[in-house]
């Protein structure tokens, strides 16, 4: 008690300490500069944990579990306490459960907002699996692992940490948007023949007719768009990434973030920080994995041409630059002949990347982030912009020469009027500056960089819409222990909630079965209670977030083949799971929803009396 100690965060590095402190680890505490992920504090109280009680102690011998007071301002989730700064920190604990379910929280009485903020901070420190966020809208959001964990966190917040009454929104379930290859069989598992293909092509042409005029769409899905001022043209294509590549991108998000930071510092001409050798090896290994899976004619040289990752520059989508005018790669940086061209293309290239980031952050179906999509920038034509720039400079030079000649003529005509000569000489320069300051006719559309961002974003969205779009749902792995008597009821509950059984095995020496299944997070609310009720408490599930999975049904599907018309009817109004999820998200976000207002309407019958 009363001892001064160092609190080392999980990312603390003794090497960084030595780089910042030339005198080394023997430097007095008073002379230490601020060092990342390291703080110094005094031990205020030591406690012995006795059940629900805390016994105050003066000192604690080694080998005991104890409580320490006075660390609430220094430790977030985990930290290493040490008496010398030369100690490397312990690796933070990795939890199998990933937070996936989020709710917005607010106090019932607005005056109690400070207590809520303080309570959420304490909850964040107490629970290693919860995440606390403040969104751009100002909402305070809790992200939890599931329904049971969410309820536990809300109870702790109201009873222990904030001690106030709170209002909680409906749970927000995240989805992802992606594209797939064109299907080879229809909805009734019939192989799509020539006649059906014609019908499908006719349907896709109808879908493409929804795309506004002025946007060119090729047969293979290449979208060509021009900026509003007609000075730049972009050609973008969207392709689905293989599942293995998407998984690699998800697993290496931290590495991608550090790679993007390095590339941006190189592009801007700053001295790149020395990269650790292990990080360089990881980047090479990561690139090798991508090259191993992105093989074949359509993926040739794709890995070397990756320009950016998205969304937020570390997501599971990639932007590939196949334009011949401007070669830029996330691995090497821009390759341009002259520095003047490099700076100009780099500025415009940043606008292209920003448009890609915006497009991947909110997809066209229900404004959810994209996943597993590769956008290829096939062509990037700036010839009209360059022509206008050179034409503008040539015209400006001619105007300057004419104005100079006019000024000299006026000065000669005035003869010896020396006082007026100075005024006459300054007049043309004023005219020149006013003429240079006039906005060009293209400025009515706003800055050119902004036009490029908007055009790139719209081109990416239209490139997605001409491909088969699908929703991706978050999935739980579900482990259920049940006796043989209630297996049928367990399967009934799973199938009702769109679950899928992967494995079933009997536990040796008992009559218990262990069932492994996957279940959509969106269908998991009330699942544990329902399965216990239906099985009279003989089955207990355990849910852990596992992965993202494509929802098989097409949210925009309409019958096109004869067999589909016979099977589903002309309206095809049977429930579509993907459309149900999509409409629910669109309603929550205040977007337009295409649905019938009146269903099962009947004509009113009035019986006339004879």
Secondary structure, DSSP 4 states (H G I P E B T S, - for coil): ---EEEEE-TT--HHHHHHH-TTGGG--GGGPPP-TTEEEEE--EEEEEETTEEEEES---TT--EEEES-TTT-SS--EEESSTTSPPPPPPP-SPPP-EEEEEEESSGGGHHHHHHHHHHHHHH-SS-EEEE-TTS-EEEEESSHHHHHHHHHHIIIIIS-S-EEEPPPEEPEEEEEEPPPSB-TTS-B--HHHHHHHHHHHHHHHTTSPTT-EE-TT--EEEE-TTSS-EEEEEEEEPPHHHHHHHHHTHHHHHHHHHHHHHHHTTPPPPPPPHHHHHHHHHHHHHHHHHS-SGGGTTTGGGEEEEESTTSSSEEEEE--SS-EEETTTEEE-SSHHHHHHHHHHHHHHHHHHHHHHHS-TTTSPPB-SEEEEEEEEE-HHHHHHHHHHHHHHHHHHHHHHHHHHHHHHHHTT-HHHHHHHHHHHHHHHHHHHHSPPGGGGG--HHHHHHHHHHHHHHHHHHTSEEEEEEEEEEEEEEEEGGGHHHHHHHHHHTT-EEEEEEEPTTSSEEEEEEEEEGGG-TTHHHHHHHHTTT--EEEEEEEEEEE-SS-TT----SHHHHHHHTTT--S--HHHHHHHHHHHHTT------SS-S------PPP-
